[in-house]
Protein backbone atom coordinates (compact mmCIF):
# COMPACT_ATOMS: atom_id res chain seq x y z
CA UNK A 1 0.00 0.00 0.00
CA UNK A 2 1.21 3.51 -0.83
CA UNK A 3 2.31 5.59 2.16
CA UNK A 4 1.09 9.18 2.41
CA UNK A 5 2.52 11.36 5.18
CA UNK A 6 -0.53 13.65 4.94
CA UNK A 7 -3.18 10.97 5.49
CA UNK A 8 -2.10 7.98 7.59
CA UNK A 9 -3.51 4.68 6.36
CA UNK A 10 -3.63 2.92 9.71
CA UNK A 11 -5.90 5.36 11.55
CA UNK A 12 -9.15 7.17 11.05
CA UNK A 13 -8.80 10.88 10.36
CA UNK A 14 -11.62 12.81 12.01
CA UNK A 15 -12.52 16.25 10.61
CA UNK A 16 -13.83 18.67 13.23
CA UNK A 17 -15.15 22.17 12.45
CA UNK A 18 -14.11 25.19 14.50
CA UNK A 19 -15.13 28.80 14.08
CA UNK A 20 -11.64 30.13 14.93
CA UNK A 21 -8.86 27.68 14.02
CA UNK A 22 -5.93 29.45 15.73
CA UNK A 23 -7.95 29.79 18.95
CA UNK A 24 -9.07 26.16 18.70
CA UNK A 25 -5.49 24.96 18.19
CA UNK A 26 -4.25 26.92 21.20
CA UNK A 27 -7.09 25.63 23.38
CA UNK A 28 -6.86 21.99 22.25
CA UNK A 29 -3.10 22.03 22.80
CA UNK A 30 -3.41 23.49 26.29
CA UNK A 31 -6.49 21.54 27.47
CA UNK A 32 -6.16 18.17 25.73
CA UNK A 33 -2.49 17.93 24.76
CA UNK A 34 -2.85 17.88 20.97
CA UNK A 35 0.21 18.75 18.88
CA UNK A 36 0.18 20.48 15.52
CA UNK A 37 1.43 18.42 12.58
CA UNK A 38 0.81 20.86 9.73
CA UNK A 39 -1.46 23.63 8.51
CA UNK A 40 -2.51 24.86 5.10
CA UNK A 41 -3.91 28.08 3.71
CA UNK A 42 -2.84 31.56 4.75
CA UNK A 43 -0.55 31.44 7.82
CA UNK A 44 -2.62 34.04 9.68
CA UNK A 45 -5.96 32.50 8.63
CA UNK A 46 -5.45 28.77 7.93
CA UNK A 47 -8.08 26.71 6.13
CA UNK A 48 -7.06 23.59 8.04
CA UNK A 49 -4.74 22.40 10.78
CA UNK A 50 -3.86 18.73 11.27
CA UNK A 51 -3.20 17.77 14.89
CA UNK A 52 -1.90 14.57 16.45
CA UNK A 53 -2.78 12.83 19.68
CA UNK A 54 -0.73 9.67 19.99
CA UNK A 55 -1.64 7.70 16.86
CA UNK A 56 -4.88 9.65 16.38
CA UNK A 57 -5.00 12.21 13.59
CA UNK A 58 -7.56 15.02 13.64
CA UNK A 59 -8.07 17.65 10.97
CA UNK A 60 -9.33 20.95 12.36
CA UNK A 61 -11.27 22.82 9.69
CA UNK A 62 -12.68 26.31 9.44
CA UNK A 63 -16.45 26.78 9.27
CA UNK A 64 -16.91 27.19 5.49
CA UNK A 65 -20.63 27.70 6.04
CA UNK A 66 -20.90 25.03 8.77
CA UNK A 67 -21.86 25.60 12.38
CA UNK A 68 -20.24 24.29 15.54
CA UNK A 69 -22.21 22.53 18.29
CA UNK A 70 -22.11 25.65 20.48
CA UNK A 71 -23.79 27.63 17.68
CA UNK A 72 -26.35 24.89 16.99
CA UNK A 73 -27.13 24.31 20.65
CA UNK A 74 -26.45 20.57 20.37
CA UNK A 75 -23.69 18.16 19.38
CA UNK A 76 -23.75 15.71 16.53
CA UNK A 77 -20.87 13.35 17.34
CA UNK A 78 -18.43 12.23 20.01
CA UNK A 79 -14.79 11.30 19.58
CA UNK A 80 -12.91 8.95 21.92
CA UNK A 81 -9.15 9.20 22.37
CA UNK A 82 -7.06 6.84 24.49
CA UNK A 83 -4.65 8.06 27.18
CA UNK A 84 -2.56 6.19 29.73
CA UNK A 85 -3.33 8.49 32.67
CA UNK A 86 -7.00 9.49 32.53
CA UNK A 87 -6.95 11.27 35.90
CA UNK A 88 -4.01 13.55 35.03
CA UNK A 89 -5.53 14.30 31.62
CA UNK A 90 -8.85 15.09 33.30
CA UNK A 91 -7.21 17.49 35.77
CA UNK A 92 -5.36 19.30 32.96
CA UNK A 93 -8.47 19.61 30.81
CA UNK A 94 -10.60 20.82 33.71
CA UNK A 95 -8.06 23.44 34.77
CA UNK A 96 -7.85 24.67 31.15
CA UNK A 97 -11.60 25.31 31.07
CA UNK A 98 -13.01 22.15 29.49
CA UNK A 99 -16.65 21.65 30.42
CA UNK A 100 -16.72 18.27 32.13
CA UNK A 101 -19.89 16.37 31.22
CA UNK A 102 -18.84 12.98 32.64
CA UNK A 103 -16.57 12.64 35.66
CA UNK A 104 -13.91 9.88 35.52
CA UNK A 105 -15.52 6.48 36.02
CA UNK A 106 -15.29 2.86 34.96
CA UNK A 107 -17.89 1.70 32.44
CA UNK A 108 -19.66 -1.65 32.30
CA UNK A 109 -17.83 -2.33 29.03
CA UNK A 110 -14.37 -2.09 30.59
CA UNK A 111 -13.19 1.49 30.02
CA UNK A 112 -12.07 4.07 32.57
CA UNK A 113 -13.02 7.43 31.07
CA UNK A 114 -14.28 10.98 31.38
CA UNK A 115 -16.02 13.24 28.87
CA UNK A 116 -15.68 16.95 28.18
CA UNK A 117 -16.86 19.66 25.81
CA UNK A 118 -14.31 21.90 24.12
CA UNK A 119 -14.53 25.62 23.34
CA UNK A 120 -16.85 25.02 20.34
CA UNK A 121 -19.00 22.42 22.12
CA UNK A 122 -17.52 19.27 20.58
CA UNK A 123 -17.87 16.18 22.81
CA UNK A 124 -14.61 14.34 23.59
CA UNK A 125 -14.12 11.16 25.62
CA UNK A 126 -10.68 10.31 27.00
CA UNK A 127 -10.32 6.70 28.11
CA UNK A 128 -8.06 3.79 28.90
CA UNK A 129 -8.83 0.11 28.94
CA UNK A 130 -9.59 -0.87 32.54
CA UNK A 131 -10.26 -4.56 31.89
CA UNK A 132 -11.19 -6.94 29.10
CA UNK A 133 -14.97 -7.13 28.88
CA UNK A 134 -16.85 -9.66 26.79
CA UNK A 135 -19.60 -7.67 25.00
CA UNK A 136 -22.13 -10.46 25.57
CA UNK A 137 -21.55 -10.30 29.34
CA UNK A 138 -22.73 -6.71 29.65
CA UNK A 139 -25.72 -6.94 27.34
CA UNK A 140 -24.44 -6.28 23.82
CA UNK A 141 -25.60 -8.44 20.94
CA UNK A 142 -22.74 -9.74 18.86
CA UNK A 143 -23.18 -9.68 15.08
CA UNK A 144 -22.95 -13.03 13.44
CA UNK A 145 -20.41 -13.33 10.60
NUSETI-500278 format. One record per residue: residue in three letters; x, y, z negated of N, C-alpha, C, O in turn. Coordinates in steps of 0.05 Angstrom, whole numbers, padded with zeros to 5 digits, always signed. Layout:
<recs>
ALAXYZXYZXYZXYZ;...
</recs>
This chain:
<recs>
UNK+00017-00023+00000+00000+00000+00000+00018+00025+00000+00038+00026-00013;UNK+00010+00045+00015+00024+00070+00017+00023+00085-00010+00002+00085-00023;UNK+00045+00096-00019+00046+00112-00043+00043+00141-00037+00055+00151-00018;UNK+00026+00155-00052+00022+00184-00048+00025+00197-00075+00009+00192-00094;UNK+00045+00214-00078+00050+00227-00104+00028+00247-00112+00027+00255-00135;UNK+00011+00254-00093-00011+00273-00099-00036+00259-00109-00051+00271-00124;UNK-00040+00234-00101-00064+00219-00110-00055+00191-00118-00052+00174-00100;UNK-00051+00186-00143-00042+00160-00152-00062+00138-00144-00086+00143-00145;UNK-00053+00115-00136-00070+00094-00127-00079+00075-00150-00097+00059-00146;UNK-00066+00077-00173-00073+00058-00194-00090+00070-00216-00094+00058-00237;UNK-00100+00094-00212-00118+00107-00231-00141+00121-00217-00139+00126-00193;UNK-00161+00127-00231-00183+00143-00221-00175+00173-00224-00163+00180-00245;UNK-00181+00189-00205-00176+00218-00207-00203+00231-00211-00219+00232-00192;UNK-00208+00242-00235-00232+00256-00240-00229+00285-00231-00208+00297-00234;UNK-00250+00297-00220-00250+00325-00212-00270+00339-00230-00294+00332-00232;UNK-00260+00359-00245-00277+00373-00265-00276+00403-00258-00255+00415-00254;UNK-00300+00415-00257-00303+00443-00249-00301+00462-00273-00313+00457-00294;UNK-00285+00483-00270-00282+00504-00290-00286+00531-00277-00279+00535-00254;UNK-00298+00549-00292-00303+00576-00282-00277+00593-00280-00275+00610-00263;UNK-00258+00588-00298-00233+00603-00299-00210+00582-00302-00204+00573-00324;UNK-00198+00575-00279-00177+00554-00280-00153+00560-00298-00146+00543-00315;UNK-00141+00584-00297-00119+00589-00315-00126+00587-00344-00111+00577-00360;UNK-00150+00598-00351-00159+00596-00379-00164+00567-00387-00158+00558-00409;UNK-00176+00551-00369-00181+00523-00374-00155+00508-00378-00153+00492-00397;UNK-00136+00513-00361-00110+00499-00364-00097+00506-00391-00088+00487-00404;UNK-00097+00531-00398-00085+00538-00424-00100+00525-00447-00087+00515-00466;UNK-00126+00525-00446-00142+00513-00468-00138+00483-00469-00133+00471-00490;UNK-00140+00469-00446-00137+00440-00445-00109+00431-00454-00106+00410-00466;UNK-00089+00447-00447-00062+00441-00456-00060+00443-00486-00049+00425-00500;UNK-00070+00465-00497-00068+00470-00526-00086+00451-00542-00077+00439-00562;UNK-00111+00446-00534-00130+00431-00549-00127+00401-00546-00128+00385-00565;UNK-00123+00392-00520-00123+00363-00515-00096+00352-00507-00093+00327-00505;UNK-00076+00369-00502-00050+00359-00495-00045+00351-00466-00027+00336-00460;UNK-00061+00363-00448-00057+00358-00419-00031+00372-00411-00023+00391-00423;UNK-00019+00362-00389+00004+00375-00378-00001+00380-00348-00012+00363-00334;UNK+00007+00403-00339+00004+00410-00310+00023+00394-00293+00046+00391-00299;UNK+00012+00382-00271+00029+00368-00252+00034+00387-00228+00057+00391-00220;UNK+00013+00398-00216+00016+00417-00195-00009+00434-00192-00030+00428-00204;UNK-00006+00456-00177-00029+00473-00170-00028+00480-00141-00006+00480-00129;UNK-00050+00488-00130-00050+00497-00102-00069+00521-00099-00086+00526-00116;UNK-00064+00536-00078-00078+00562-00074-00060+00584-00084-00037+00580-00089;UNK-00072+00608-00086-00057+00631-00095-00047+00627-00124-00062+00618-00141;UNK-00022+00633-00129-00011+00629-00156-00028+00642-00178-00031+00631-00200;UNK-00037+00666-00173-00052+00681-00194-00082+00672-00195-00096+00677-00215;UNK-00092+00659-00174-00119+00650-00173-00120+00623-00159-00130+00621-00136;UNK-00111+00602-00172-00109+00575-00159-00136+00564-00152-00156+00569-00166;UNK-00137+00548-00131-00162+00534-00123-00164+00508-00138-00186+00498-00142;UNK-00141+00497-00146-00141+00472-00161-00116+00468-00176-00095+00478-00169;UNK-00118+00454-00199-00095+00448-00216-00097+00419-00224-00117+00411-00236;UNK-00077+00403-00217-00077+00375-00225-00063+00372-00252-00040+00382-00255;UNK-00076+00359-00271-00064+00355-00298-00062+00326-00303-00076+00309-00292;UNK-00043+00319-00321-00038+00291-00329-00043+00288-00359-00040+00307-00375;UNK-00052+00264-00366-00056+00257-00394-00049+00227-00395-00066+00210-00390;UNK-00024+00221-00402-00015+00193-00400-00016+00185-00371-00004+00198-00354;UNK-00029+00163-00365-00033+00154-00337-00057+00167-00324-00061+00163-00300;UNK-00073+00181-00339-00098+00193-00328-00090+00218-00312-00073+00233-00319;UNK-00104+00221-00289-00100+00244-00272-00127+00258-00269-00147+00246-00263;UNK-00127+00285-00274-00151+00300-00273-00146+00325-00256-00126+00339-00260;UNK-00163+00330-00237-00161+00353-00219-00181+00374-00230-00205+00370-00231;UNK-00170+00396-00239-00187+00419-00247-00192+00435-00222-00174+00443-00208;UNK-00218+00441-00218-00225+00456-00194-00241+00481-00201-00255+00482-00222;UNK-00238+00502-00185-00254+00526-00189-00283+00521-00182-00289+00500-00171;UNK-00300+00540-00188-00329+00536-00185-00339+00532-00157-00357+00515-00152;UNK-00329+00546-00138-00338+00544-00110-00369+00539-00108-00378+00520-00095;UNK-00383+00556-00122-00413+00554-00121-00425+00534-00140-00449+00530-00140;UNK-00408+00520-00156-00418+00501-00175-00418+00513-00203-00402+00531-00209;UNK-00435+00502-00220-00437+00512-00248-00424+00492-00267-00422+00469-00261;UNK-00416+00503-00290-00405+00486-00311-00428+00479-00330-00448+00492-00330;UNK-00424+00458-00347-00444+00451-00366-00453+00474-00384-00477+00476-00390;UNK-00435+00491-00392-00442+00513-00410-00461+00532-00395-00479+00544-00408;UNK-00458+00536-00369-00476+00553-00354-00503+00539-00349-00524+00552-00350;UNK-00502+00513-00345-00527+00498-00340-00543+00493-00365-00568+00491-00364;UNK-00529+00492-00388-00543+00486-00413-00544+00456-00419-00557+00448-00438;UNK-00530+00440-00403-00529+00411-00407-00505+00400-00392-00496+00412-00373;UNK-00496+00377-00401-00474+00363-00388-00484+00342-00369-00507+00333-00371;UNK-00467+00334-00350-00475+00314-00331-00457+00289-00331-00463+00270-00317;UNK-00435+00290-00346-00417+00267-00347-00401+00268-00372-00400+00289-00386;UNK-00387+00246-00378-00369+00245-00400-00344+00230-00391-00346+00210-00376;UNK-00321+00239-00399-00296+00226-00392-00282+00216-00417-00281+00230-00437;UNK-00272+00191-00416-00258+00179-00438-00229+00176-00432-00221+00166-00411;UNK-00212+00186-00450-00183+00184-00447-00173+00169-00472-00183+00173-00494;UNK-00152+00153-00468-00141+00137-00490-00116+00150-00502-00098+00159-00487;UNK-00115+00150-00528-00093+00161-00544-00085+00141-00565-00102+00125-00574;UNK-00060+00142-00573-00051+00124-00595-00061+00133-00622-00070+00117-00638;UNK-00060+00159-00627-00067+00170-00653-00091+00188-00651-00089+00212-00647;UNK-00115+00175-00654-00140+00190-00651-00143+00212-00672-00151+00234-00666;UNK-00135+00206-00696-00139+00225-00718-00122+00250-00714-00132+00273-00719;UNK-00097+00248-00706-00080+00271-00701-00091+00287-00677-00092+00311-00677;UNK-00099+00273-00656-00111+00286-00632-00136+00301-00640-00140+00324-00631;UNK-00152+00289-00656-00177+00302-00666-00171+00328-00681-00183+00348-00676;UNK-00151+00326-00699-00144+00350-00715-00134+00372-00698-00141+00396-00702;UNK-00118+00366-00678-00107+00386-00659-00130+00399-00643-00131+00423-00641;UNK-00147+00382-00632-00169+00392-00616-00188+00410-00633-00196+00431-00624;UNK-00194+00401-00657-00212+00416-00674-00200+00443-00681-00214+00464-00681;UNK-00174+00444-00688-00161+00469-00695-00158+00488-00672-00156+00512-00675;UNK-00159+00477-00647-00157+00493-00623-00184+00503-00614-00186+00517-00594;UNK-00205+00496-00628-00232+00506-00621-00250+00487-00606-00271+00496-00597;UNK-00242+00462-00603-00260+00443-00590-00285+00440-00607-00284+00439-00632;UNK-00308+00438-00594-00333+00433-00608-00336+00403-00612-00339+00388-00593;UNK-00333+00394-00637-00334+00365-00643-00364+00357-00643-00380+00367-00658;UNK-00370+00337-00626-00398+00327-00624-00400+00299-00636-00422+00289-00639;UNK-00378+00286-00641-00377+00260-00653-00352+00258-00670-00329+00260-00659;UNK-00355+00255-00696-00331+00253-00713-00318+00226-00707-00330+00208-00696;UNK-00292+00223-00715-00278+00198-00710-00293+00175-00724-00301+00177-00748;UNK-00296+00153-00710-00310+00130-00720-00304+00105-00703-00295+00108-00680;UNK-00309+00082-00714-00306+00057-00699-00333+00049-00688-00353+00049-00702;UNK-00333+00042-00662-00358+00034-00649-00363+00004-00651-00344-00011-00658;UNK-00387-00004-00646-00393-00033-00646-00379-00048-00624-00376-00072-00625;UNK-00370-00034-00603-00357-00047-00581-00326-00045-00583-00312-00050-00563;UNK-00316-00038-00606-00287-00042-00612-00269-00018-00607-00245-00022-00606;UNK-00280+00006-00604-00264+00030-00600-00265+00047-00625-00285+00049-00639;UNK-00242+00060-00631-00241+00081-00651-00240+00107-00636-00221+00111-00620;UNK-00259+00125-00639-00260+00149-00621-00273+00173-00635-00285+00171-00656;UNK-00270+00195-00621-00286+00220-00628-00293+00233-00601-00281+00226-00580;UNK-00312+00251-00602-00320+00265-00577-00321+00295-00583-00328+00304-00605;UNK-00315+00310-00561-00314+00339-00564-00322+00352-00537-00321+00340-00516;UNK-00331+00377-00540-00337+00393-00516-00315+00413-00513-00304+00424-00532;UNK-00307+00418-00488-00286+00438-00482-00298+00466-00478-00322+00470-00482;UNK-00282+00485-00470-00291+00512-00467-00313+00516-00446-00327+00536-00448;UNK-00316+00498-00427-00337+00500-00407-00359+00480-00412-00377+00477-00395;UNK-00359+00467-00435-00380+00448-00442-00377+00420-00432-00396+00404-00435;UNK-00355+00413-00421-00350+00385-00412-00347+00367-00436-00333+00374-00455;UNK-00358+00343-00434-00357+00324-00456-00334+00305-00452-00331+00292-00431;UNK-00316+00304-00472-00292+00287-00472-00293+00268-00496-00300+00276-00518;UNK-00285+00243-00491-00282+00223-00512-00253+00215-00513-00241+00209-00492;UNK-00241+00215-00537-00214+00206-00540-00214+00182-00558-00225+00183-00580;UNK-00203+00160-00549-00206+00134-00562-00181+00117-00562-00162+00123-00547;UNK-00181+00097-00579-00161+00076-00578-00176+00050-00583-00197+00050-00596;UNK-00165+00028-00574-00177+00002-00579-00172-00005-00608-00149-00006-00617;UNK-00194-00010-00623-00192-00017-00651-00191-00048-00654-00176-00058-00671;UNK-00206-00062-00638-00205-00091-00638-00218-00101-00612-00232-00087-00598;UNK-00212-00126-00606-00224-00139-00582-00252-00147-00588-00257-00163-00607;UNK-00271-00137-00573-00299-00143-00578-00311-00156-00553-00309-00146-00531;UNK-00323-00179-00557-00337-00193-00536-00363-00178-00530-00379-00176-00548;UNK-00368-00169-00506-00392-00153-00500-00418-00168-00508-00437-00155-00517;UNK-00419-00194-00505-00443-00209-00511-00448-00209-00541-00471-00212-00550;UNK-00427-00206-00558-00431-00206-00587-00443-00181-00598-00453-00181-00620;UNK-00442-00159-00583-00455-00134-00593-00479-00126-00577-00489-00104-00580;UNK-00489-00144-00560-00514-00139-00547-00514-00132-00517-00535-00127-00505;UNK-00490-00131-00505-00489-00126-00476-00496-00151-00461-00493-00173-00470;UNK-00506-00146-00437-00512-00169-00419-00491-00170-00398-00487-00150-00383;UNK-00476-00192-00396-00455-00195-00377-00466-00201-00350-00485-00217-00347;UNK-00455-00188-00329-00464-00194-00302-00453-00221-00294-00430-00228-00301;UNK-00468-00235-00278-00459-00261-00269-00445-00257-00242-00455-00242-00225;UNK-00422-00270-00238-00408-00267-00212-00424-00278-00188-00415-00276-00166;
</recs>
